[in-house]
């Protein structure tokens, strides 16, 4: 059985969606990052980057959400594109677009909008602009496609879903969906799937810490007050 180290942030939720869609048996193991559990020696031995998600699959350890999605998709043969070079090229291009663009810019937009201390005007402007630009690219693409690879539902869509759920929070703009209708349509299509509902239900299995107190600040801003 797969051991799935998770919390309810976007990257672990991508993997949760795959696990539920595929029907693979797994054991969810919570890692509360506000309590610093990602720095526990046992977890750090699995993931030297001290981040969730991480899986252990019959002794095989995989970390980084996009690597996990690709590993599981190739292992099961599920949620992959057609077996052609053209489809493979589009698949890898969009998957890496999420990995190197959507994820990092979205994460930094959330950080500076909701958690970073002042001053942060320049950072807010930069990361919100880039996040909006990247989601705009997805929206334009989805204006002509049901899913990211046409009519085929793949792990690319799961990767997008993990982040896109938080766009209004990320940008502090409840009206943002008016400018991203095609992305919202795909997001809703996936969220309505039974597997997505089960993945979202993981939040009820464990009471993660929500306070942004001094302990959380120490773990979130280790560069300011190193923990040894």
FITORLUM-618682 format. One record per residue (C-alpha): x, y, z. Coordinates in Angstrom, 2 decimals. Example, Ala and Ser with C-alpha at 12.3 -4.5 7.8 and 13.67 -1.06 7.14 Angstrom:
% residues 2
{x 12.30, y -4.50, z 7.80}
{x 13.67, y -1.06, z 7.14}
END
This chain:
% residues 228
{x 0.00, y 0.00, z 0.00}
{x 1.19, y 3.50, z -0.85}
{x 2.00, y 5.76, z 2.09}
{x 0.90, y 9.26, z 1.12}
{x 2.33, y 12.12, z 3.17}
{x 0.01, y 15.06, z 2.71}
{x -1.71, y 18.20, z 3.83}
{x -4.49, y 20.13, z 2.08}
{x -2.25, y 22.50, z 0.10}
{x -2.47, y 22.49, z -3.72}
{x 0.44, y 20.16, z -4.43}
{x -0.66, y 17.30, z -2.15}
{x -4.23, y 17.65, z -3.42}
{x -3.10, y 16.94, z -6.99}
{x -1.76, y 13.61, z -5.81}
{x -4.82, y 12.91, z -3.68}
{x -6.96, y 13.37, z -6.79}
{x -4.89, y 10.86, z -8.75}
{x -4.98, y 8.32, z -5.95}
{x -8.75, y 8.59, z -5.75}
{x -9.23, y 8.53, z -9.52}
{x -6.97, y 5.50, z -9.97}
{x -8.34, y 3.48, z -7.08}
{x -4.85, y 2.71, z -5.81}
{x -4.91, y 1.71, z -2.14}
{x -3.12, y 4.24, z 0.03}
{x -2.61, y 5.31, z 3.61}
{x -2.89, y 9.08, z 4.12}
{x -0.31, y 10.35, z 6.61}
{x -0.77, y 14.00, z 7.66}
{x 2.21, y 16.34, z 7.81}
{x 1.31, y 19.57, z 9.58}
{x 3.69, y 22.17, z 8.19}
{x 2.51, y 24.88, z 10.59}
{x 3.84, y 22.67, z 13.37}
{x 7.08, y 22.02, z 11.50}
{x 6.43, y 18.30, z 11.02}
{x 8.06, y 18.48, z 7.58}
{x 11.37, y 18.93, z 9.40}
{x 11.00, y 15.80, z 11.53}
{x 14.03, y 13.55, z 10.88}
{x 11.87, y 10.61, z 9.76}
{x 10.13, y 12.69, z 7.11}
{x 13.29, y 14.56, z 6.13}
{x 14.91, y 11.20, z 5.43}
{x 12.23, y 10.59, z 2.80}
{x 12.20, y 14.06, z 1.30}
{x 15.37, y 16.13, z 1.61}
{x 13.39, y 19.18, z 0.43}
{x 11.19, y 19.01, z 3.55}
{x 7.97, y 19.54, z 1.63}
{x 4.75, y 17.63, z 1.04}
{x 3.64, y 15.64, z -0.82}
{x 5.76, y 12.54, z -0.71}
{x 4.86, y 8.91, z -1.34}
{x 6.46, y 5.61, z -0.44}
{x 5.34, y 2.85, z -2.79}
{x 6.63, y -0.58, z -1.79}
{x 9.97, y 0.89, z -0.79}
{x 10.13, y 3.39, z -3.69}
{x 10.15, y 6.98, z -2.46}
{x 9.00, y 9.78, z -4.76}
{x 8.77, y 13.45, z -3.83}
{x 7.63, y 16.56, z -5.76}
{x 3.98, y 16.52, z -6.75}
{x 4.53, y 16.52, z -10.50}
{x 7.09, y 13.73, z -10.27}
{x 4.62, y 11.72, z -8.19}
{x 1.85, y 12.25, z -10.74}
{x 4.09, y 11.14, z -13.59}
{x 5.40, y 8.15, z -11.62}
{x 1.91, y 6.95, z -10.72}
{x 0.51, y 7.55, z -14.19}
{x 3.33, y 5.57, z -15.79}
{x 3.04, y 2.84, z -13.17}
{x -0.68, y 2.35, z -13.73}
{x -0.95, y 3.38, z -17.37}
{x -3.78, y 5.74, z -16.41}
{x -4.45, y 9.39, z -17.23}
{x -1.73, y 9.59, z -19.86}
{x -1.95, y 10.98, z -23.42}
{x -2.15, y 8.98, z -26.62}
{x 1.01, y 7.01, z -27.39}
{x 2.37, y 9.33, z -30.08}
{x 5.31, y 11.69, z -30.07}
{x 3.04, y 14.64, z -30.78}
{x 0.75, y 13.88, z -27.86}
{x 3.71, y 13.15, z -25.60}
{x 5.27, y 16.48, z -26.51}
{x 2.11, y 18.43, z -25.69}
{x 1.66, y 16.43, z -22.49}
{x 5.15, y 17.11, z -21.17}
{x 5.05, y 20.77, z -22.24}
{x 1.86, y 21.50, z -20.32}
{x 2.89, y 19.41, z -17.32}
{x 6.15, y 21.34, z -17.04}
{x 4.26, y 24.61, z -17.57}
{x 2.33, y 23.81, z -14.40}
{x 5.45, y 22.63, z -12.58}
{x 7.67, y 25.60, z -13.42}
{x 5.10, y 28.37, z -13.92}
{x 1.69, y 27.86, z -12.36}
{x 2.99, y 26.33, z -9.13}
{x 5.86, y 28.69, z -8.31}
{x 4.08, y 31.92, z -9.26}
{x 0.86, y 30.86, z -7.56}
{x 2.72, y 29.88, z -4.41}
{x 4.60, y 33.16, z -4.26}
{x 1.41, y 35.13, z -4.96}
{x -0.23, y 33.44, z -1.97}
{x 2.84, y 33.96, z 0.20}
{x 3.20, y 37.66, z -0.43}
{x -0.52, y 38.42, z -0.45}
{x -1.40, y 36.59, z 2.76}
{x 1.70, y 35.82, z 4.83}
{x 4.75, y 37.94, z 4.08}
{x 5.60, y 40.92, z 6.31}
{x 5.80, y 44.43, z 4.93}
{x 7.08, y 45.94, z 2.72}
{x 5.77, y 43.77, z -0.10}
{x 4.14, y 46.01, z -2.73}
{x 6.65, y 45.17, z -5.44}
{x 6.49, y 41.44, z -4.72}
{x 2.69, y 41.49, z -4.70}
{x 2.60, y 43.26, z -8.04}
{x 5.13, y 40.96, z -9.66}
{x 3.75, y 37.62, z -8.52}
{x 0.10, y 38.50, z -8.97}
{x 0.85, y 39.73, z -12.49}
{x 2.69, y 36.53, z -13.36}
{x 0.05, y 34.31, z -11.75}
{x -2.69, y 36.07, z -13.73}
{x -0.64, y 35.83, z -16.92}
{x -0.14, y 32.08, z -16.49}
{x -3.81, y 31.44, z -15.71}
{x -4.72, y 33.57, z -18.72}
{x -2.66, y 31.24, z -20.90}
{x -4.58, y 28.27, z -19.50}
{x -7.89, y 30.03, z -20.05}
{x -7.09, y 30.81, z -23.68}
{x -6.00, y 27.22, z -24.29}
{x -9.14, y 25.85, z -22.65}
{x -11.36, y 28.08, z -24.77}
{x -10.62, y 25.59, z -27.55}
{x -10.18, y 22.39, z -25.53}
{x -12.33, y 20.50, z -23.02}
{x -9.24, y 19.50, z -21.04}
{x -5.61, y 20.51, z -21.36}
{x -4.99, y 17.78, z -23.95}
{x -8.27, y 18.06, z -25.79}
{x -10.90, y 15.51, z -24.80}
{x -8.44, y 13.37, z -22.81}
{x -8.44, y 13.79, z -19.03}
{x -4.83, y 13.46, z -17.82}
{x -2.57, y 14.24, z -14.91}
{x -2.01, y 17.68, z -16.45}
{x -5.61, y 18.53, z -15.60}
{x -5.11, y 17.18, z -12.08}
{x -2.04, y 19.37, z -11.69}
{x -3.98, y 22.44, z -12.86}
{x -6.93, y 21.57, z -10.59}
{x -4.73, y 21.50, z -7.50}
{x -3.82, y 25.17, z -7.91}
{x -6.81, y 26.60, z -9.77}
{x -9.17, y 25.90, z -6.85}
{x -7.42, y 28.70, z -4.93}
{x -7.31, y 31.41, z -7.59}
{x -9.75, y 33.80, z -5.80}
{x -7.86, y 33.40, z -2.49}
{x -4.51, y 33.66, z -4.23}
{x -5.37, y 36.94, z -5.91}
{x -7.80, y 38.22, z -3.24}
{x -10.33, y 38.70, z -6.03}
{x -13.69, y 36.92, z -5.89}
{x -14.54, y 38.30, z -9.34}
{x -11.49, y 36.85, z -11.04}
{x -13.48, y 33.96, z -12.53}
{x -15.27, y 36.46, z -14.78}
{x -11.97, y 36.83, z -16.62}
{x -11.18, y 33.08, z -16.64}
{x -14.47, y 31.40, z -17.65}
{x -12.92, y 28.50, z -19.55}
{x -10.55, y 27.60, z -16.73}
{x -13.47, y 27.82, z -14.29}
{x -15.51, y 25.50, z -16.51}
{x -12.76, y 22.85, z -16.44}
{x -12.22, y 23.34, z -12.71}
{x -15.91, y 22.76, z -12.03}
{x -15.99, y 19.72, z -14.30}
{x -13.18, y 18.08, z -12.33}
{x -14.44, y 19.15, z -8.91}
{x -17.80, y 17.51, z -9.61}
{x -16.14, y 14.14, z -10.17}
{x -16.66, y 11.67, z -7.28}
{x -12.90, y 11.15, z -6.99}
{x -12.35, y 14.87, z -6.53}
{x -14.98, y 14.98, z -3.81}
{x -13.26, y 12.11, z -2.02}
{x -9.89, y 13.85, z -2.35}
{x -11.34, y 17.04, z -0.88}
{x -12.72, y 14.96, z 1.97}
{x -9.20, y 14.30, z 3.21}
{x -9.46, y 17.59, z 5.07}
{x -11.85, y 15.91, z 7.48}
{x -9.43, y 13.13, z 8.44}
{x -7.06, y 15.33, z 10.39}
{x -7.32, y 18.68, z 12.15}
{x -4.47, y 20.68, z 10.67}
{x -3.28, y 23.73, z 12.55}
{x -4.66, y 27.00, z 11.14}
{x -3.12, y 29.64, z 13.41}
{x -0.43, y 31.85, z 11.96}
{x 1.25, y 32.20, z 15.37}
{x 4.89, y 32.50, z 16.43}
{x 5.48, y 28.75, z 16.03}
{x 4.13, y 28.84, z 12.48}
{x 6.19, y 31.92, z 11.69}
{x 9.35, y 30.14, z 12.82}
{x 8.67, y 27.26, z 10.45}
{x 7.47, y 29.38, z 7.52}
{x 10.30, y 31.94, z 7.79}
{x 13.29, y 29.83, z 8.73}
{x 15.63, y 32.20, z 6.87}
{x 14.80, y 34.90, z 9.43}
{x 15.26, y 32.78, z 12.55}
{x 17.12, y 29.57, z 11.68}
{x 16.03, y 26.50, z 13.63}
{x 18.78, y 24.09, z 14.61}
END
